[in-house]
Amino acid sequence: MRWEITGGERVTMRLRDGVLTHVRGSGPAAAEPDVTFALAEADLRGVLLGTLGPSDLAARDGVEVTGDTAKLTELLGHLGAPDPDFAIVTP
């Protein structure tokens, strides 16, 4: 999945074997994605915060989608809700 942020940089994300990685910019490590989203940073933040769903994103003005949009739904389905009581540091 590739995010092309308006006025910003290109970020390619890959989920493989349960590990989500990202590559900034372009080059051989940023292989061709299944889907590309060209959008404003505010729209990307809406997706990441869960206030904007995949179907809502594709329908927004100023968002260009190339490829299989179901890949975003698939990725979000693999992510779980964070545990607010997770002890980052324990005494």
N, C-alpha and C positions, 0 to 999 in steps of 0.2 A: 504494500500500500504506500502510495506517495502523497505527501502533502506539499503543495506549492502555495506558500503563503504570500499574499499580495504585498509587494514591497519588502519581502523578507527572503528567506532562503528555502531551499528544497530539502525536505526530510523524507527519507524512505525507511519504512518500518517493515520488519520481517518477523513472522512468528514461525519458528521451526523447533520441533521437539520440546515444546513447552517453554521455550525461551524467546522473549520478545526483545529484538535488537533494533537499533536505528543507525542510519548513516546520513550525515549532513552533506549536502552538495551532490555532485555527480561523480561518476567514475565507475570502475569495474565493480566495486563493492556495492554500489547502488544499482543492482540489476533491474531489468524491466519489471515493473510491478503489475499486479492483476488489475488494479484500479488506481486512478490518479484523481485527486481532488484539488482544484485551484480555487482558493477561497481566502476570505479576510481572516485575520487572526481572531477576531471576535467570534466568528462562526466555529473555528476550530476549538476555541475555549468552551463554547456551548456544547460541543460533542463530548469533549473530555470531562466536563462537569456533569454531563447527563441531562442537561436542560434542553438539548436539541437532539432528537433521534435521527437515525440514518435516513428515513424516508423524508423527514422534515428538511434535512440538510440538502438533499438532492433537489428539492422543490424551491429552495431559496433563490432569490435574485442575486446575481453576482457569484454564484457557485457553479463551477464547471466540473462535470464528472466525465471521466473517460474510463471505460472498462466495466468490470463486474461490481456493481454497488453492493451486492450481497456479501462481499468480502468484509465490509465494515461491520455488518450485522454479525457475521461469523466471529470476527475478532472480539467485538464487545460481548458476545456470548461466552467467550473463554475467560473474561475478566470477572472477578468476584468483588463484592462490596468490601471495602476496607474495614478492619476491626478497629474502632476508635479506642478500645482498651488495650491494644497491642503495646506491650512494654518494650519500648525501644532501648531503654537503659534501665537496668534493675540494680538496686543498691546491693 
